[in-house]
């Protein structure tokens, strides 16, 4: 087994913290625009980096690759979906809502899970699952198909939106609203998977060239340059929400910023990882799956947000004071998540589809 790349966990850790912060902020602000430009994409890019580094996508048969992907993504999706549904229904029950309301909430979250919409932030797991499976076949395809996909993949989100709109129009009056919503959710998850596969491919190709760069100074300069460019370009686009199939009002910038922003962070962290300990970011990267499955699903974000709101005043506009307050809320959420991660890793590691020996912290 190859040694872990030093900066991979740190990059994923930063991405995870930005996702958590993005789930805290409610009002538009420059920091949120910057974060949304690459905070999710960096996970797809890093997936491609790792596949290129290990060569696993080419070495493994489909059966072996599928088994590993199912174990690492499907098991936590199922286990935390079940726990999430129990939690959501339990909250409604505690509020003494009528049985009709409890039943309605149960079926809503069950269908969200079954049709891969995911409960809150868990939408990400089916997306990267489909992305990795699609890329497995893509990497084995003829060069002409790869070249075609390098262009077609750019329109995955647009095509998905069009397909869903067309389906809704055709199904209106023929299917129940619940059936329409469920099928739309499934189409959305698959469509986002095709988009994810494109970014995974980008990461796969870039790593082949990136590993040849030996100059740390070049990595630092390039990383800072890419990051500055991304900060500027991200302000020219509107907010990006991959979950809702929103690429911003300038879709081209979504792809450019996703790549440039991710590379900027990767290069800077690569440089720093050889000089200082990044164990703090590493922790959040190694445990990003657990965080993704818990910080919104079980109301932890809300506990941190409304708890802080009770003891201070939160501005109702997205200015620098509001962003500062949100960073404090992030720190509170991190403390809650840190404790939960330690419990999961020590007692309930199987929820993540792992053996105890595979748990790292």
Secondary structure, 3 states (H helix, E strand, C coil): CCCCCCCHHHHHHHHHHHHHHHHHCCCCCHHHHHHHCCCCHHHHHHHHHHHHHHCHHHHCCHHHHHHHHHHHHHHHHHHHHHHHHHHHHHHHHHCCCCHHHHHHHHHHHHHHHHCCCCCHHHHHHHHHHHHHHHHHHHCCCCHHHHHHHHHHHHHHHHHHHHHHHHHHHHHECCECHHHHHHHHHHHHHHHHHHHHHHHHHHHHHHHHHHCCCCCHHHHHHHHHHHHHHHHHHHCCCCCCEHHHCECCCCHHHHHHHHHHHHHHHHHHHHHHHCCCCCHHHHHHHHCHHHHHCCCCCCCHHHHHHHHHHHHCCCCCCCCHHHHHHHHHHHHHHHHHHHHHHHHHHHHCHHHHCCCHHHCCC
